[in-house]
Amino acid sequence: MTAATATITRAFERYVDTFRSLDPKATLRHLNVPSLVLDARGPHVLSTEADAEAFLCRVMRDLEVRGYARSEIVESHVHALSETLAVVSVSRIRYADTGREMERLGETYTLRKTGDDWKIVVALVHDAKGVLRAVGSNGLQ
């Protein structure tokens, strides 16, 4: 792992840890505004911090209602595209407070370096099998 991918990985792990708290305000600091989320319900353009916070509130409230307790990243790939752009693609399992598996999903993020930190610009929620992996030295699969 290069120093750049290690830094990106740590920034992403901070986002994951913060998201697990289901605190929209705390999670907001990991998003670049504006940003875009694409999921099964369609595109969500988060033009302002208020838009982003409202979106996070809806997502986190839905998880709470469904009994969300924790999530586990089971596969993770970090790709530094330049000094200021990166892609992180993960496979995640979400668990309910009863311990049962709620869902498996894939997520692919584009991150942008802003100052000394990496922030999410685009988040794609997809099938767990759609995780992007490196293919030799030729780039992304």
N, CA, C and O of each residue as an XYZ file, in Angstrom:
564
protein
N       0.856     -1.178      0.000
C       0.000      0.000      0.000
C       0.897      1.234      0.000
O       1.817      1.346      0.810
N       0.619      2.150     -0.911
C       1.401      3.379     -0.973
C       0.969      4.334      0.137
O      -0.074      4.139      0.762
N       1.769      5.358      0.375
C       1.422      6.360      1.388
C       0.104      7.044      1.016
O      -0.715      7.334      1.888
N      -0.099      7.302     -0.277
C      -1.338      7.968     -0.731
C      -2.558      7.089     -0.460
O      -3.558      7.571      0.073
N      -2.488      5.809     -0.820
C      -3.651      4.943     -0.591
C      -3.872      4.706      0.898
O      -5.013      4.526      1.323
N      -2.809      4.702      1.699
C      -2.973      4.559      3.146
C      -3.714      5.766      3.719
O      -4.574      5.607      4.585
N      -3.394      6.957      3.252
C      -4.071      8.180      3.712
C      -5.536      8.171      3.297
O      -6.410      8.531      4.086
N      -5.803      7.765      2.074
C      -7.185      7.693      1.573
C      -7.968      6.645      2.371
O      -9.116      6.875      2.751
N      -7.344      5.508      2.618
C      -7.985      4.445      3.392
C      -8.352      4.934      4.789
O      -9.461      4.680      5.259
N      -7.440      5.631      5.454
C      -7.729      6.154      6.802
C      -8.880      7.155      6.759
O      -9.744      7.137      7.636
N      -8.904      8.022      5.757
C      -9.999      8.998      5.634
C     -11.327      8.271      5.438
O     -12.332      8.647      6.042
N     -11.340      7.239      4.605
C     -12.570      6.488      4.375
C     -12.997      5.753      5.637
O     -14.186      5.711      5.954
N     -12.047      5.176      6.359
C     -12.370      4.475      7.608
C     -12.975      5.430      8.642
O     -13.864      5.042      9.399
N     -12.493      6.680      8.675
C     -13.089      7.673      9.584
C     -14.549      7.926      9.204
O     -15.406      8.055     10.078
N     -14.830      7.998      7.901
C     -16.210      8.159      7.439
C     -17.060      6.966      7.892
O     -18.149      7.149      8.435
N     -16.567      5.759      7.670
C     -17.310      4.545      8.034
C     -17.604      4.539      9.538
O     -18.730      4.269      9.954
N     -16.593      4.836     10.341
C     -16.784      4.852     11.797
C     -17.805      5.904     12.207
O     -18.627      5.659     13.090
N     -17.763      7.054     11.585
C     -18.707      8.125     11.907
C     -20.112      7.754     11.470
O     -21.069      7.983     12.210
N     -20.254      7.184     10.278
C     -21.575      6.789      9.784
C     -22.223      5.785     10.730
O     -23.429      5.856     10.970
N     -21.450      4.861     11.266
C     -21.980      3.831     12.175
C     -22.668      4.434     13.395
O     -23.534      3.799     13.996
N     -22.287      5.653     13.762
C     -22.897      6.316     14.919
C     -24.307      6.811     14.610
O     -25.050      7.182     15.519
N     -24.678      6.818     13.321
C     -25.965      7.342     12.848
C     -26.188      8.781     13.303
O     -27.293      9.165     13.685
N     -25.118      9.565     13.254
C     -25.165     10.990     13.587
C     -24.963     11.781     12.293
O     -23.834     11.914     11.822
N     -26.055     12.311     11.711
C     -25.941     13.010     10.425
C     -24.981     14.199     10.461
O     -24.201     14.388      9.528
N     -25.028     14.994     11.519
C     -24.152     16.172     11.602
C     -22.683     15.775     11.616
O     -21.864     16.422     10.963
N     -22.340     14.731     12.346
C     -20.951     14.275     12.395
C     -20.524     13.696     11.049
O     -19.395     13.913     10.609
N     -21.418     12.965     10.399
C     -21.104     12.338      9.114
C     -20.935     13.370      8.015
O     -20.171     13.158      7.073
N     -21.631     14.467      8.127
C     -21.598     15.534      7.121
C     -20.185     16.018      6.834
O     -19.883     16.386      5.699
N     -19.316     16.025      7.832
C     -17.957     16.555      7.627
C     -17.135     15.702      6.658
O     -16.077     16.133      6.198
N     -17.619     14.488      6.345
C     -16.898     13.611      5.426
C     -17.373     13.757      3.981
O     -16.847     13.102      3.080
N     -18.368     14.617      3.765
C     -18.910     14.845      2.423
C     -18.415     16.157      1.852
O     -18.325     17.159      2.562
N     -18.099     16.149      0.582
C     -17.862     17.366     -0.163
C     -19.241     17.886     -0.563
O     -20.082     17.106     -1.009
N     -19.481     19.141     -0.418
C     -20.757     19.721     -0.864
C     -20.420     20.727     -1.953
O     -19.650     21.658     -1.718
N     -20.987     20.551     -3.144
C     -22.053     19.621     -3.507
C     -21.517     18.198     -3.700
O     -20.325     17.978     -3.915
N     -22.448     17.248     -3.614
C     -22.122     15.847     -3.866
C     -23.331     15.145     -4.468
O     -24.425     15.705     -4.542
N     -23.110     13.915     -4.894
C     -24.154     13.155     -5.567
C     -24.181     11.745     -5.000
O     -23.137     11.115     -4.831
N     -25.379     11.253     -4.707
C     -25.578      9.869     -4.281
C     -26.511      9.212     -5.289
O     -27.587      9.732     -5.583
N     -26.089      8.068     -5.813
C     -26.930      7.286     -6.721
C     -27.225      5.962     -6.034
O     -26.312      5.206     -5.701
N     -28.518      5.687     -5.823
C     -28.921      4.420     -5.225
C     -30.156      3.898     -5.949
O     -30.549      4.451     -6.977
N     -30.760      2.860     -5.435
C     -31.906      2.231     -6.095
C     -33.082      3.197     -6.277
O     -33.902      3.018     -7.178
N     -33.158      4.205     -5.432
C     -34.255      5.183     -5.539
C     -33.969      6.270     -6.556
O     -34.855      7.064     -6.873
N     -32.751      6.321     -7.076
C     -32.396      7.310     -8.083
C     -31.283      8.227     -7.615
O     -30.646      7.972     -6.593
N     -31.050      9.300     -8.368
C     -29.991     10.240     -7.995
C     -30.469     11.205     -6.906
O     -31.625     11.627     -6.889
N     -29.556     11.539     -6.010
C     -29.816     12.507     -4.953
C     -28.713     13.557     -5.046
O     -27.562     13.287     -4.703
N     -29.060     14.729     -5.500
C     -28.099     15.821     -5.621
C     -28.110     16.587     -4.304
O     -29.138     17.123     -3.892
N     -26.967     16.629     -3.662
C     -26.840     17.295     -2.369
C     -26.095     18.610     -2.617
O     -24.871     18.681     -2.504
N     -26.860     19.640     -2.954
C     -26.285     20.918     -3.379
C     -25.764     21.763     -2.233
O     -24.829     22.546     -2.397
N     -26.378     21.597     -1.072
C     -26.002     22.403      0.090
C     -25.783     21.495      1.296
O     -26.142     20.318      1.270
N     -25.198     22.042      2.340
C     -25.036     21.260      3.568
C     -26.393     20.870      4.136
O     -26.539     19.784      4.698
N     -27.387     21.743      3.997
C     -28.742     21.416      4.482
C     -29.315     20.234      3.705
O     -29.933     19.350      4.298
N     -29.116     20.207      2.377
C     -29.568     19.061      1.559
C     -28.881     17.777      2.025
O     -29.525     16.742      2.196
N     -27.567     17.860      2.226
C     -26.787     16.679      2.621
C     -27.224     16.184      3.995
O     -27.376     14.980      4.201
N     -27.426     17.101      4.933
C     -27.856     16.695      6.267
C     -29.252     16.075      6.239
O     -29.504     15.080      6.918
N     -30.156     16.659      5.455
C     -31.517     16.109      5.343
C     -31.472     14.709      4.735
O     -32.190     13.818      5.188
N     -30.639     14.505      3.718
C     -30.504     13.184      3.101
C     -29.968     12.177      4.117
O     -30.512     11.081      4.252
N     -28.910     12.544      4.825
C     -28.339     11.645      5.827
C     -29.353     11.323      6.921
O     -29.421     10.186      7.388
N     -30.137     12.309      7.330
C     -31.181     12.070      8.342
C     -32.166     11.017      7.857
O     -32.536     10.119      8.614
N     -32.601     11.119      6.586
C     -33.551     10.134      6.039
C     -32.947      8.739      6.003
O     -33.588      7.769      6.407
N     -31.721      8.638      5.520
C     -31.052      7.336      5.418
C     -30.878      6.723      6.804
O     -31.167      5.544      7.008
N     -30.409      7.517      7.744
C     -30.130      7.000      9.083
C     -31.411      6.677      9.844
O     -31.455      5.711     10.606
N     -32.435      7.468      9.645
C     -33.730      7.179     10.277
C     -34.281      5.859      9.744
O     -34.802      5.049     10.511
N     -34.167      5.640      8.431
C     -34.618      4.387      7.825
C     -33.859      3.197      8.419
O     -34.460      2.163      8.713
N     -32.555      3.337      8.594
C     -31.767      2.260      9.180
C     -32.199      1.986     10.623
O     -32.323      0.829     11.025
N     -32.425      3.035     11.391
C     -32.875      2.869     12.777
C     -34.208      2.136     12.841
O     -34.386      1.233     13.659
N     -35.145      2.525     11.976
C     -36.476      1.895     11.947
C     -36.360      0.417     11.615
O     -37.122     -0.404     12.126
N     -35.404      0.081     10.755
C     -35.211     -1.314     10.349
C     -34.408     -2.108     11.372
O     -34.185     -3.303     11.177
N     -33.967     -1.474     12.455
C     -33.256     -2.181     13.503
C     -31.760     -2.300     13.298
O     -31.124     -3.191     13.860
N     -31.191     -1.407     12.496
C     -29.755     -1.430     12.212
C     -28.934     -1.342     13.501
O     -29.214     -0.530     14.384
N     -27.912     -2.203     13.583
C     -27.003     -2.169     14.726
C     -25.572     -1.843     14.311
O     -24.874     -1.088     14.987
N     -25.144     -2.427     13.180
C     -23.761     -2.231     12.763
C     -23.591     -2.678     11.327
O     -24.463     -3.326     10.750
N     -22.455     -2.319     10.765
C     -22.116     -2.810      9.436
C     -20.669     -3.270      9.445
O     -19.865     -2.868     10.286
N     -20.373     -4.112      8.494
C     -19.032     -4.670      8.371
C     -18.591     -4.549      6.918
O     -19.295     -4.989      6.009
N     -17.438     -3.956      6.708
C     -16.846     -3.907      5.371
C     -16.113     -5.230      5.178
O     -15.180     -5.539      5.920
N     -16.530     -6.010      4.188
C     -15.918     -7.328      3.984
C     -14.903     -7.331      2.839
O     -14.107     -8.261      2.709
N     -14.937     -6.296      2.019
C     -13.982     -6.168      0.921
C     -13.823     -4.692      0.631
O     -14.802     -3.946      0.620
N     -12.579     -4.264      0.394
C     -12.323     -2.847      0.165
C     -11.165     -2.686     -0.817
O     -10.146     -3.368     -0.712
N     -11.341     -1.776     -1.770
C     -10.301     -1.487     -2.760
C     -10.178      0.018     -2.896
O     -11.172      0.716     -3.097
N      -8.955      0.514     -2.786
C      -8.681      1.946     -2.882
C      -7.808      2.182     -4.100
O      -6.799      1.504     -4.295
N      -8.203      3.147     -4.919
C      -7.466      3.476     -6.140
C      -7.220      4.985     -6.162
O      -8.160      5.767     -6.305
N      -5.964      5.390     -6.022
C      -5.612      6.796     -6.169
C      -5.541      7.085     -7.660
O      -4.747      6.472     -8.374
N      -6.360      8.009     -8.132
C      -6.392      8.347     -9.557
C      -5.458      9.497     -9.882
O      -4.927      9.590    -10.989
N      -5.265     10.368     -8.908
C      -4.349     11.498     -9.037
C      -4.035     11.968     -7.630
O      -4.414     11.315     -6.657
N      -3.352     13.086     -7.511
C      -3.038     13.609     -6.178
C      -4.274     14.097     -5.441
O      -4.250     14.259     -4.221
N      -5.371     14.335     -6.189
C      -6.573     14.898     -5.560
C      -7.849     14.104     -5.814
O      -8.918     14.512     -5.360
N      -7.766     12.978     -6.530
C      -8.946     12.151     -6.801
C      -8.659     10.687     -6.507
O      -7.574     10.178     -6.788
N      -9.659     10.022     -5.935
C      -9.518      8.599     -5.625
C     -10.878      7.918     -5.740
O     -11.923      8.566     -5.689
N     -10.837      6.604     -5.895
C     -12.040      5.779     -5.896
C     -11.868      4.720     -4.808
O     -10.822      4.078     -4.704
N     -12.904      4.554     -4.009
C     -12.938      3.506     -2.988
C     -14.168      2.665     -3.274
O     -15.277      3.191     -3.361
N     -13.978      1.368     -3.420
C     -15.087      0.468     -3.706
C     -15.111     -0.617     -2.643
O     -14.100     -1.271     -2.388
N     -16.284     -0.806     -2.019
C     -16.391     -1.734     -0.889
C     -17.611     -2.635     -1.035
O     -18.565     -2.329     -1.750
N     -17.537     -3.758     -0.327
C     -18.679     -4.636     -0.127
C     -18.993     -4.571      1.355
O     -18.099     -4.716      2.189
N     -20.262     -4.353      1.689
C     -20.678     -4.140      3.070
C     -21.809     -5.090      3.433
O     -22.673     -5.392      2.610
N     -21.791     -5.558      4.686
C     -22.918     -6.308      5.248
C     -23.467     -5.473      6.392
O     -22.720     -5.037      7.268
N     -24.775     -5.251      6.378
C     -25.435     -4.562      7.486
C     -26.154     -5.591      8.350
O     -26.783     -6.522      7.848
N     -26.042     -5.394      9.676
C     -26.650     -6.304     10.641
C     -27.679     -5.566     11.488
O     -27.517     -4.389     11.809
N     -28.735     -6.281     11.841
C     -29.773     -5.741     12.725
C     -29.346     -5.931     14.174
O     -28.399     -6.659     14.470
N     -30.063     -5.261     15.067
C     -29.762     -5.378     16.498
C     -30.023     -6.789     17.034
O     -29.583     -7.125     18.133
N     -30.730     -7.607     16.271
C     -30.951     -9.013     16.650
C     -29.772     -9.895     16.230
O     -29.712    -11.069     16.594
N     -28.836     -9.325     15.463
C     -27.692    -10.082     14.967
C     -27.892    -10.637     13.574
O     -26.944    -11.118     12.955
N     -29.131    -10.575     13.067
C     -29.383    -11.119     11.725
C     -28.826    -10.166     10.659
O     -28.730     -8.955     10.859
N     -28.468    -10.762      9.527
C     -27.983     -9.973      8.394
C     -29.168     -9.263      7.755
O     -30.161     -9.898      7.401
N     -29.065     -7.957      7.609
C     -30.119     -7.172      6.967
C     -29.954     -7.149      5.456
O     -30.912     -7.345      4.709
N     -28.715     -6.905      5.016
C     -28.472     -6.785      3.574
C     -26.983     -6.793      3.280
O     -26.149     -6.507      4.139
N     -26.682     -7.130      2.038
C     -25.328     -7.027      1.496
C     -25.415     -6.040      0.349
O     -26.326     -6.116     -0.475
N     -24.487     -5.132      0.296
C     -24.481     -4.172     -0.780
C     -23.069     -3.760     -1.126
O     -22.142     -3.923     -0.333
N     -22.922     -3.229     -2.311
C     -21.668     -2.657     -2.751
C     -21.808     -1.151     -2.759
O     -22.894     -0.611     -2.968
N     -20.713     -0.492     -2.532
C     -20.684      0.976     -2.570
C     -19.380      1.389     -3.220
O     -18.317      0.861     -2.894
N     -19.465      2.327     -4.131
C     -18.276      2.858     -4.773
C     -18.315      4.375     -4.627
O     -19.300      5.027     -4.973
N     -17.229      4.912     -4.110
C     -17.135      6.337     -3.796
C     -16.037      6.990     -4.608
O     -14.978      6.403     -4.825
N     -16.295      8.208     -5.055
C     -15.246      9.065     -5.585
C     -14.933     10.072     -4.491
O     -15.824     10.751     -3.982
N     -13.664     10.161     -4.138
C     -13.224     11.098     -3.113
C     -12.347     12.174     -3.733
O     -11.636     11.940     -4.710
N     -12.417     13.340     -3.149
C     -11.652     14.496     -3.612
C     -10.862     15.037     -2.430
O     -11.393     15.198     -1.331
N      -9.591     15.314     -2.672
C      -8.780     15.888     -1.606
C      -9.090     17.377     -1.504
O      -8.977     18.124     -2.476
N      -9.482     17.785     -0.307
C      -9.769     19.198     -0.042
C      -8.908     19.606      1.145
O      -9.124     19.136      2.262
N      -7.951     20.461      0.913
C      -7.012     20.804      1.977
C      -6.208     19.578      2.346
O      -5.564     18.972      1.490
N      -6.241     19.207      3.621
C      -5.502     18.035      4.089
C      -6.368     16.793      4.229
O      -5.902     15.778      4.744
N      -7.617     16.850      3.782
C      -8.539     15.734      3.995
C      -9.135     15.263      2.677
O      -9.134     15.990      1.683
N      -9.644     14.035      2.683
C     -10.340     13.451      1.543
C     -11.824     13.416      1.869
O     -12.221     12.958      2.940
N     -12.651     13.908      0.931
C     -14.096     13.945      1.152
C     -14.828     13.271     -0.001
O     -14.345     13.245     -1.133
N     -16.000     12.729      0.308
C     -16.815     12.024     -0.679
C     -17.517     13.033     -1.574
O     -18.185     13.952     -1.099
N     -17.354     12.843     -2.884
C     -18.014     13.689     -3.881
C     -19.172     12.935     -4.520
O     -20.235     13.505     -4.764
N     -18.960     11.641     -4.790
C     -19.984     10.796     -5.407
C     -20.031      9.476     -4.650
O     -18.995      8.882     -4.353
N     -21.248      9.022     -4.340
C     -21.447      7.715     -3.714
C     -22.420      6.919     -4.565
O     -23.527      7.379     -4.848
N     -22.014      5.738     -4.970
C     -22.850      4.836     -5.753
C     -23.160      3.613     -4.894
O     -22.247      2.955     -4.394
N     -24.426      3.314     -4.724
C     -24.833      2.122     -3.986
C     -25.293      1.107     -5.029
O     -26.149      1.404     -5.862
N     -24.715     -0.095     -4.974
C     -24.960     -1.080     -6.025
C     -24.916     -2.482     -5.456
O     -24.779     -2.671     -4.248
N     -25.033     -3.457     -6.328
C     -24.956     -4.862     -5.939
C     -23.579     -5.159     -5.337
O     -22.569     -4.627     -5.800
N     -23.542     -5.985     -4.333
C     -22.282     -6.326     -3.658
C     -21.259     -6.927     -4.615
O     -20.054     -6.799     -4.396
N     -21.723     -7.571     -5.659
C     -20.807     -8.185     -6.626
C     -20.186     -7.161     -7.574
O     -19.282     -7.499     -8.339
N     -20.658     -5.913     -7.535
C     -20.172     -4.883     -8.444
C     -18.975     -4.108     -7.945
O     -18.648     -3.064     -8.508
N     -18.307     -4.586     -6.898
C     -17.144     -3.893     -6.344
C     -16.053     -3.796     -7.399
O     -15.763     -4.772     -8.091
N     -15.450     -2.623     -7.520
C     -14.357     -2.407     -8.465
C     -13.064     -2.946     -7.877
O     -12.712     -2.650     -6.736
N     -12.362     -3.744     -8.676
C     -11.096     -4.319     -8.254
C     -10.031     -3.957     -9.275
O     -10.337     -3.734    -10.446
N      -8.786     -3.897     -8.834
C      -7.680     -3.639     -9.761
C      -7.476     -4.864    -10.644
O      -7.665     -6.001    -10.210
N      -7.093     -4.616    -11.870
C      -6.801     -5.689    -12.802
C      -5.361     -5.478    -13.268
O      -5.100     -4.652    -14.143
N      -4.436     -6.224    -12.682
C      -3.034     -6.040    -13.033
C      -2.624     -4.588    -12.846
O      -2.989     -3.959    -11.852
N      -1.880     -4.061    -13.784
C      -1.462     -2.666    -13.695
C      -2.214     -1.799    -14.701
O      -1.854     -0.643    -14.925
N      -3.263     -2.362    -15.306
C      -3.979     -1.636    -16.356
C      -5.124     -0.782    -15.850
O      -5.826     -0.172    -16.656
N      -5.335     -0.716    -14.563
C      -6.389      0.153    -14.055
C      -7.547     -0.611    -13.457
O      -7.397     -1.731    -12.970
N      -8.703      0.022    -13.507
C      -9.892     -0.545    -12.861
C     -10.579     -1.556    -13.747
O     -10.544     -1.461    -14.974
N     -11.195     -2.513    -13.117
C     -11.982     -3.535    -13.821
C     -13.297     -2.932    -14.237
O     -14.123     -3.611    -14.846
